[in-house]
Amino acid sequence: MQLEILNIAVGFADTQVLDDLTLALTPGEIGCLLGASGCGKTTALRAVAGFEPLRQGQIVVDDRQISRPGFTLPPQRRRVGMVFQDYALFPHLSAADNIAFGLRHLKGDARRARVREMLDLVGLGDLAHSYPHQLSGGQQQRVAVARALAPDPALILMDEPFSNLDVELRERLSLEVRAILKKAGTTALIVTHDQNEAFAIADRIGLMHQGRIEQWDTPYNLYHRPASRLVAKFIGQGVLIPGVVGDNHHIHIPMGCLPALSPLPPRTVVDVLLRPDDIVHDDASALRARVVAKAFRGASTLYTLELSCGSKVLSLAPSHRDHAIGASIGIRLNAEHVVAFPVPGAAQDQQAVPSPSVEMAVARLA
């Protein structure tokens, strides 16, 4: 493993910020810590960088222990590069000189060759002599990445690297930075609160909540196979619809019947995750829903629909199908990935169910 974070805890005075946090990255893999403000993701990055001591656990880079309780290897000895949120470029140095700053161990021609290599890697070969104020935000970011990569670190850390950029530029640069890191073969750990950035750049994402990782997984699995309700609600868009498991392990919800991915016991009361792409507009369908809100997104429109039972679902449709607020439209289920969470403490029989929506689902079992 290139990076192993094993059961670490970090705190300040009586406040525990990280609790039993564990993750691992293989060489060349890009990981991302994703979560809302205050979840502990930046503290985790600072612990890997050597800025925060551990209360428990250990951090290992290239099979070398760099942190444990009572021992913190100094940041400059960790072979860990850092790209800060504001890039932290030296304003009085050119792009080339910024990159060369961490290469003082190299002499003359070797240093200049490495700088040229890094400038070419990030596509800024013709801007070597430009100063930071002469560069765009995206160009400054690429200089910061090149400077971090120049000393050939074992690991790159990036703290909210796209937060100072506009929304359109963020996604494009996320893909560019991913391509740069992959071409360099560098392992990286990135922190962000934006799941679109995380999806664009990372091989593995850890969704953090209250100092713990709820799920460390691929972007695909986080979206389609969330391990908890919290992950399901945070990642993407969707709603939880009540239902009940039938004798054939299918799940009955007010809109119809869904195949279960796991063999939950019959009569288990569940909440089913439905994404906007699970609900398809179909004028020929007998199942109707009322449009209560819509958000135009150019090529598509996101509709909020109310079912006859009162539950609301989301549906994404091509924008040329323009339905008015209050209109009744036909819909059908097209769910390929069924995610269901048992309702804690809910009755597992037909005599006691928690809501009319579930009663409707139960009635389908008859």
N, C-alpha and C positions, 0 to 999 in steps of 0.2 A: 504494500500500500504506500502511496505517496504521502497521504495525510490520514491520520487516525486521531479522532477526538473521542476519548473513552470515559464516559460517565463523569464529565467534569461538572463542577459547581463553582460559581463565582458570586461573591456578594460584597456589599459595602456596609460595614457596621452590622446592624440587625436586619438588613434587607438582603434577601436572597434573590439574585437576578437571574442566574442560570442554575438549573437543578437537574442533575443526572443526564446531561446532554451528550449524545453519542452520534457520530457519523464517520464515514470513511470515503476517501476518494482514491481511485487508482491513477497511475501516471497518465497524464494527458486529459483527464476528465475535468469537466467544468461543473462545479456545484454551486447552488444558490440557497441562501437562507432568506425565506420570504415570510413577511408578517407585518402586522400593524405596528405603529409606533409604540414603544415601550415593551415589546415582547422579548427583548434581550438579544436580538440578532447582531447589533453593532457591538455589544459587549462580547459576544462570542468571537467576532472578528478580531477585536482588540486583544482577546486572550491568546489567539493564535499568533498575533503579531508580537506578543511579548509585553504588552502594555498593562495587562491585568493579571495578578497572581491567581492561582487556583486554590480553592478550599478542599477539593477532592478531585480524583481522577488524574488523567494524564493526557498530554498532547504529543504526538509522535509525527515527525516529518522525515521521510527517507530512512525509516527504521531507527531514527535518533530521537530520544526523548528530549523535548525542549521545554516542557513544563510539567511540574507536579507540585503538590503541596510542599512549601518550603524551598522550592527551586524554580527559578524563572531565568532561562537563558536570555541574555540581553538581545534586544531586537536586531542589532547590527551583526550578530553572529548566527542568525537563524536561517540564512539563505531564503528569506521570504521578502518578496517585493510588495510594495503597497501603492495603490492608486487611490488618492483621496477624493472626497466628494467635490472639492473645489480645484482639483488637479495639482495645486501647490507648485506650479511652475515658477521658476525664478524669472521675474520680469526683466531683469537686466541682461539675461542670457538668451542667445538665439536658440532655435529648436535643436540644432546640432549640439550646442554647448550644454543645454539642459540634459540631453541624452548622455553626453559624455561625463556628466558630473559624477556618476557612480562608477566610473571606469578608471579611477585614478591609479588602480593597480596595473593597468596596461600602459605600455609605452608607445609614443609616437604613432607609427604606421598601424600597429595593431589596434590602437584606440580609434583612429580615424576609420579604419576598415569596419570595425564593429558599429560605429555610429552610422556609416553609410548603409550597412546591412539592415539596421533597425529602421532607418528612414525609408528604405525601399520596402521593408516588410509592412509598414503602416501606410504606404502610398504617399509619402511626403518628401520624396527625394528632391523635388524642385523648390522646397520651402526650407531648406536646411538653414539658411541665414536669416529667416524671418523671426521676429520677436513675438512673444505671446500676444501682445496687444494688436498685432497685425494678422492674427489667426482667428478663424471662426471658433465657436465653441466645440464643434466636432473635431476640428483640426487640433485644438489644444488637448482634447481628450486623447487623441491618437499619439500625440507627443508624450503625454503622461504614461500611456501604456508602453510606448517604446522605451522610455526611461526606466520603467520598472522591469522590463524584459532584458535590457542590455546586459546586466551582470550575470545573466543566466541563472535566475533563482530556481529553487526546487518548487516554489509555490508562489502564485500571485494572489494578493488579496485586493478586493475592490469594494469600496464603501459607497453605496448609492451612486454609481458612476455616471448615471444619466439624468439625475434629478435636476440639474441646471439647464437642461435642454427642453425645447418644445416637444409636444407629444409626437408629432410626425417624425422628427429627427431621432427621437429616442429609439423607436423600433428599428429604423434603418441602421443606426450605429450599434445597436445590440447585435445585429447580424454581422456587421463589419468586425466588431471586436471579437465575436465568436470565431470568425474566420481567421483573424490574426492569431488568436490563442491556439487554434487547432493547427495552423501552419507551423507555429513555433513549437508545438507539442508540449505546451506548458500547462501544468495543473493549476486550476484557479478556484477560488472560493469568493463568491460575490454576495453582497447584501442588497436587498431592495424591498420596497413595499408594493411594487407594481408587478402584478402577476403576468402582464403581457411581456415585460422585460425578461422576467424569469423564464417564461416559456420560450422566448426567442433565443436566449443565450445558453441555457443550462442543459446539461445531460441529466442531472439529478437535482431535485428541489426538496428542501426541508421546510415544511410549513411550521412556523414557530408560534407558540401561544404560552404566555406566562412562564417563559424561561425553559420550556421543553419543546422538543420536536414532536409534533403530532403525527407526521408521516414523512419519511425520507424515501423518495421514490422518483420514477421518471415522470416528466410532465404528462404523458399519456395516462399513466395510472392515477396520478393525482386527480385528473379530470374525470376519467371514466370509472375508476375504482377507488373512490375516497374511503379511507379507513375509519372515518368517524363523521358524525354530523357536523362537527366544526369544520372539517376539511371540505365537506360537501357544500356548506354554506359560503365558505370563503372563496373557493376556487370556481371560476366561471359564474354563470348565472343559472338559477334554477329555483324550484320550490319543492317542498315536501308535502306529498299528498297521502292521506290516510288510506290504509288498505288492510287486507287480511289474507293469510296464506290458505289455499285450498288443499284438499286431499291429494291432488296431483302435483303439489308444490308450485303451482302457478299462483300468482298474486292477483287478487281481485281488488280493483279500485273503482271509483264511481264512473270512470271513463271506459272501463273494459277489463280485459284479462291480460296479464303480462307473465312471461316465463321467468321463473326465479333463477338467479345465477347460483345460489347455494341452497341446499335442501333444508330450509327452515321448517320446523315442525308445523303440521296443519293446525289451523286456528290461531296461529301467531299473529297478533296485531302489530302492524308495521307502519312506518312512514317510508314512502317511495320517493326517490329523487327523480324529478322530471326536468330535463334541460329544454331550452327553447327549441332545439332541433328535434326533440322527441314528439312535438305536437305539429302536425302537418295540416294546412288548410285544404279542405276537400269539400267542394260545393255539393257533391253527391252524397255526402255522409248524413246519416240521420242524427248523429251526435252533434248538438249545437252548443255554442258558447256566445256570450255577449262581450263585445269589445268595450273595455272600460278605460283603457289608456293605450297610447302608442307613441313610439319614439322613432322618428325617421333617421335612417343611417346611410342614406345614399342608395347603395345597391339593395339594401334590405330595410325592413321595418320590424322593430320589436313590439309585438302586441302583448298587452296584459288582458287575459280573457277570464271571464267569470262563468263557472259551470252552474248548472241548475241547482246543485247542492250547496252553492255558496263559495266553494273553493275557487281559488284563482291559480291560473297557470300562465306561463310565458310561451310565446310562439314567435319564431323568426320566419318571415315570409319575404319573397321578392317584392321590392317596393312598388312595382307596377300594379300589384294587387292592393289597391288602396281602399281599406274599409273604414267607414266612419265610426266615431265614438257612438256607442249604443246599438250598433248593428249586430244582428244575430248571424253568425257564420257557421258553416260546417267544418268540423275538425275530425281527425282520426289520430290514433296512436301509431308512432313509428319508432319505438324505443328498441335499440339494439343492445344497449348496455343497461341492465336493470340493477339498480342499487337500492337496497331496502335495509332499513334499520329497525330492529325490534323496539317497540315502545316499552320502556321500563315500567314494570308494575301493571301493565295493561292486562285485562282479563283475557285468557286464552280460550274462551268458549263463547258460544252464540248468545248466552243468556245475559252477559254483561259486556257491553262494548262502549267505548268512550265518546262516540259522537255519531250524529245522523249519517255522516259520510261513510263511516265504517259500517253502520247498519246497512246501508245500501250495498256496500261491498260484500258483506256477509250474506245478504239476500241472494247474491249471485251464486252462492255455493249450493243453494237448494236445488 
